[in-house]
Amino acid sequence: MQKMIISQDTPSFKINKNIYGHFSEHLGRCIYEGLYVGENSPIPNINGMRTDVVNALKDIKIPVLRWPGGCFADEYHWTDGIGKKNERKKMINTHWGGVVEDNSFGTHEFFELCKQLECEPYICGNVGSGTVREMQEWVEYITFDGLSPMSQKREENGKKEPWKIKYWGVGNENWGCGGNMTAEYYANEYKRYATYLRNFSGNQLQKIACGPCDGDYHWTEVLMQQARHMMTGLSLHHYTWPVHERSATNFDEKSYFYTLQNTKIMDELITRHSTVMDKYDPNKEVGLVVDEWGIWTDVEPGTNPGFLYQQNTLRDALLSAINFDIFNKHADRVTMANIAQTVNVLQSVVLTEGNNMFLTPTYYAFKMYAVHHDAQFLPTFYDSPEYQFENDKQQSVSCTASKNDKDEINVTISNIDVNNPHEFELDIRGKFEFANVSAEILTAERVNSYNTFENDKNVVIEKYDGFKVKDGKICLVLPPKSLVLVTIKE
């Protein structure tokens, strides 16, 4: 039996709840049909937002939602999405599927959605094809409560009082689809845009600069060297690409093994980008914002390739757990992360079709990890058993432990080994008296098990009794291919 020491005495930090954030782009059926169906839809909705999806997202305590993109952000002109819906401009979504975008979901609708979700809005502004004036006026339209052309326009469109917004992204992937810029050019553009993004009427913007793709450490170096004093966050985008077999559901153990090994690259990326950031920002005043991450598989057969609609398996839930643990371990620098994407696109937590919806295994991973929102990170010390496939091996166990303001300790532990269970003795160091211990588990018959509209209970959270408390320690069995949450109350 392996020993896992959970230390309450080692100095640590809080896990920012925004690490469990989400991303919604005008892509495929994420916004339309997924989050927004319109006020006249037969699908139950409140002000156009579909009720079942909103309720599901509230249940996992979604903290922040990024919008409108993505690549779409740098061709989105916000004035097209305000005013009477029948008078709004239509456009072709050239990035995603070549379909007509009617702009019926715009600024007012986004803030209504965030109000219903009780989450913070995170807007990504247009640098690639936009102007400084356009972005400055968008901030003014949203936040200014004095007399100005933008505040008057907002009032004419039905909103007299301004909104509040904390998080503002200045462009998206400006090294690629957002303009194919060099780091040096974008750094100058960022400073120019950021200069005019003012704090109106008591609103305080936290400006997030476009950061690197994957391992572009030069980009991080240039942005931190030249613009760190004008930003509160620097983004990082990294996707996990399946190895050997790109199908979302039809993969063997070899593909499973190497795909999960591949997702652990996130730890190296965050470590190395953080090292560069530490050089210019030793007090960690600029957050690393991983605002696009997740697994990117082939689309489901028969669907529009530009809609990026993919299924979601137990593998993807375990992949999420690994990434959550990485973000949490680095939560002194990582202040936000946003999975791509919320509904019907890439690694979604919800899939919909007409009136129907179901929750994916990734949704349940988010639900189990919600216990760590704004909780104190507790360092853990253990030697992970190895998961071996043919001549390769990797660590099979990953975990996060935290203590919340109710003095509860929560430990999420995953075992990615498909063949072997592993036993751990949880030893909590520091003053703590057990009053009650409970556990939940997420697992399934196979790593490629998934939920469907016909059967949405193939992969769900269940109570777990595979532990016992003895002499102030918890002896826990981790079944193969499983995620377990242990809650310990004083």
KAVENKA-V766991 format. One line per field, one symbol per residue. ss: DSSP state (h for helix, s for strand, l for the rest). phi: phi as a letter, one per 30 degrees, with the letter a starting at -180 (. if undefined). psi: psi as a letter, one per 20 degrees, with the letter a starting at -180 (. if undefined). A space follows every 10 residues. Layout:
BEGIN
ss->???
phi->???
psi->???
END
This chain:
BEGIN
ss->lsssssslll lllsllhhhh ssslllllll lslllsllll llllssllss hhhhhhhhhl lllsssslll hhhhhllhhh hlllhhhlll ssllllllls slllllhhhh hhhhhhhlls ssssslllll lhhhhhhhhh hhhlllllhh hhhhhhllll llllllssss llllllllll llhhhhhhhh hhhhhhllll lllllssssl llslllhhhh hhhhhhhhhh llssssssss slllllllll llhhhhhhhh hhhlhhhhhh hhhhhhhhhh llllllssss ssssssllll llllhhhlll llshhhhhhh hhhhhhhhhl lllsssssss llslllllls sssllssssl hhhhhhhhhh hhlllsssls sllllssssl lsssslssss ssslllllss ssssslllll lssssssssl lllllsssss ssllllllls llllllllll ssslllssss llssssssll lssssssssl
phi->.dcbcccccd ebbdddeddc dbbbcdbhcd ddiccbbjdc dddeabhjdd dddedddddc hecabcacai ededbccddd cbidddcddc bcdddbiicd cchdcbeddd dddddddhbd dbccddcdbc bedddddddd edcdcccaed ddddddcjbd ddccbccbcc ibhddbdckh cdddddedde ddddecdccd hidcdcdcdd cdchcddded eddddcbedc bcabdbcacc cecibcddbc bcdedeeddd ddddeedddd dddddddddc bddhdcddcd dbakcbcddd eicdedchdb dbceeddddd eededdeddc ddcdcabbdc bdbibhddcb bbaidcabcd ededdedddd dcehcddceb bacddcccbh ccaadccbab babcdciccc bcbcbdddcb dbcbcdcccj dacdcabbbb bbaadbdcda dbddbccdbb dbdbcdbbcb hibccbccde hbbbcccccd
psi->pqpopopiip pbrqophihk rrpoqmpckg fphfhpiqhj qipprokipp gggghghhhj lphqpqqjar hhhjjpohii kraphiiqqq rpnhgnikrp ojkiobgghg hgghghilrp qoporohgja rggghghggg ggipjaorhg hggghhjjng qrrqpgpopn rpliidijil qrggghgggg hgghhjnqnq lipopopoqp brpcknhggg ggghhhjhij qiqpqpppqp pqpgpiqhhn qahgggghgh hhhihhgggg ghhhgghhhi mhjlhpqpom jorrqoaqrp pirphiiloq rprhghghgg gggghgghhk iihoiqqoqo rgpjpcmqip pqociqqrpr hhghggghih iiokrppoqq pqopqqopod jqqrpipqrp qrpaijkppp oppqoipihp rqpqooooqr oppphpprqq qoarhqhkqr qrhhnjjhnr pqqpklrqpp ljqoopporq lqpppppoq.
END
